Amino acid sequence: MKAEARLTHLAKRLSDNKISNVRQSSVREIHPPYGEKGNFRKLTVTLPPELFAQVVEESTRRKVVGEGAAEISAVIREALALFFDKQKAEAEG
């Protein structure tokens, strides 16, 4: 399958899976209890040192003040959710 055809196929599969529902996730769905992330997908990301430091600082801040969702992955999930919520709001209005 050619690259363009493959991308078109993948785009259709994503829309068929109603990815838009992911954008409507609540914070609870973003941070399910330990052991309940069966539908989640793992992702490897390379970050510049400055951005990585900001993520670690936020994670550490949450741990120090006793907030929930203090894991690095939780901080990144929240940042992505906020980013896509902002994009959706800008597109709508």
N, C-alpha and C positions, 0 to 999 in steps of 0.2 A: 504494500500500500504506500503510495506516495505521501510525502510529508504533509502536503496541503490537505489531501483526502483524509489522512489520519487525524489531523487537527480538527477538521470538520466533523468527523465521526465522534471524536472525544467531546467536542462542544455539544453535539446533540445528546450524547449520553449524560453529560452534566445537566443539561436543561431537563432531560427526562427524569432525572433524580431530584428535581425540584430544589436546586441549590438555593433558590431564593428563600426557602424555609430556614436555611442556615443563618441568613442575615437577620431573621426575626428571633433568633435565640435569646433567651433570657440569661441573666448572669448565672442562674442556677444551672442551666444547661451547659454553660461554658465551663463551669467548675463542678462536675458531678463528684460524688463521694469516691474515695479511694476504691479501686477495683471495678468501677462502673463506667469505664471509658472504652467499652468494647467497640463502639461505632466510630471512635476517634481514629484519625490517621496520623502517623508519625511523620515528622518533617525535620529535615536537617537544614539549618540555615547558617551561613557564614556572615558574621557581623564585623564591622570595623571596631577597633578597640574602644573608641569613645562611646558608641552605641551600646556595646556589650557592658561597659562600665555603668551606664545609666540603668540598664535592666537589672544588673546585680545590686546597684545602690537602692533601687526601688524595692527589690525583693528583701534586702537587708532591713530597710526601713519598716516594712510591713512586719517582719519577724520581731524587731525590737519593740514595736508598739502593740504587738499581739493581734494584728489584723489577720483575717483569713486570707486564703489564696496568696500565700507568700512565696510560692515556688516560682522559679524563673519561667517555667512554661506557662504558669497562670498569668504572670505579668505580660508575657508576649501574646497570649490568647486575648486578654483584655484590650491590649493595644490594637490588635488586628480588628477586633469587633468594633471598637470605637472608630477606627479608620474607615471601615466599610459603612458603618452607620452614618458617618459624616459625608461620605461620597454619595450615599443614597439620598440624604437630606438635600444636598447641593443639587443633585440631578432633578429632584422633585420640585425644588422651589425657588 
